[in-house]
Amino acid sequence: MNVAELLEKRRPEWQELEDSIAKLRRVFGCRRMNAMEIAKFTSLYRGACADLALAESYRLPPGIIRYLNNLVGRAHNQLYSDQATSWSSLPKILFRELPCRIFSDGTFWGGMLLFWAPFLVCALLAARVDGFAEQVVGQETMRMMENMYSRPLYDHTSDERIAMYGYYIFHNSGIGLQCFAAGAFFMVAGILITLSNAIYLGTIFGHMATTPQSANFYEFVVAHGPFELTAIAMSAGAGLRIGFSCISTGGLNRADSMKKAAKSVFPVILFAIFLFCCAACLEAFVSPSGLELLQSLGIPPIILKRAICVLCTSLLFGYIVILGSIQWMRSHLETVDSVEK
């Protein structure tokens, strides 16, 4: 019996492994299966690995090798990646895996650069070059912004602020979702939408710095700005990650490549949603508040709002850059040690 015939006789075991993978996906992980089923699955997985090695050694038709490679890859992912998440593993996810993943993700930094670079350039041009803001956002938009911030936005009732909170969540998350979805499905469109938002917002920020209403404007935006703008850039980067997976598939077909990318950016999107919710809370309850208690003590409200801005920026920098780099180095050293052993 030659190798091709031997492997052909093993097709029923390959199909059994296919069925086991489907069952694992339905029950969301190995922990829902009993010990006998898990032992059977690992036995089938080892057999498929041996068949793949045999097929590659004897240079069998590419179709068989491709099928076995795909089968082994899916089985491996079920064994080692799709583990059930419990509350006890939440601290590890939040303080080790997530900051490491964000810090080491090139598309996250690409999204940050794509948003912040044009934002800062347009803010500088709008503040320094006469007529730039009018050409970019239009005179009507400039007048509307100046009228909106012609006085401090302190006179809101508690019901109005609750309504504002809901509005800001949907509005801000909608911008992030727009950047994410456009990047995921139409990569060029995602880049253009992110650039459009960055240019528009940067121009508004730069123009308002030159107006008599600048104090009111910056008092309103300073507290929630770091969380909101970072979440927009993070959403854009996550979308570009999925969009780029259609171009660089890593040997997978495009559907599997997109699934893999979507799984890797899912925690990042959850983190961006969390930032949007925090920004909406600050924008509804802190940014438009006169903070009467502080005023009675002779402390201007802008002082606390600036302090919140510094705190939010420090938290983002500490979580993503400092903690992320530490966990990335730790993960890298663990990988090196495992290879040496």
ABEGO torsion letter per residue (X at the ends): XBAAAAAAAAAAAAAAAAAAAAAAAAAGEAAABBAAAAAAAAAAAAAAAAAAAAAAAAGBBAAAAAAAAAAAAAAAAAAAABBBBBAAAAAAAAAAAAAAAAAABAAAAAAAAAAAAAAAAAAAAAAABBGAAAAAAEAAAAAAAAAAAABBBABBBAAAAAAAAAAAAAAAAAAAAAAAAAAAABAAAAAAAAAAAAAAAAAAAAAAAABAAAAAAAAAAAAAAAAAAAAAAAAAAAAAAAAAAAABAGGBBAAAAAAAAAAAAAAAAAAAAAAAAAAAAAAAAAAABAGAAAAAAGBBAAAAAAAAAAAAAAAAAAAAAAAAAAAAAAAAAAAAAAAAX
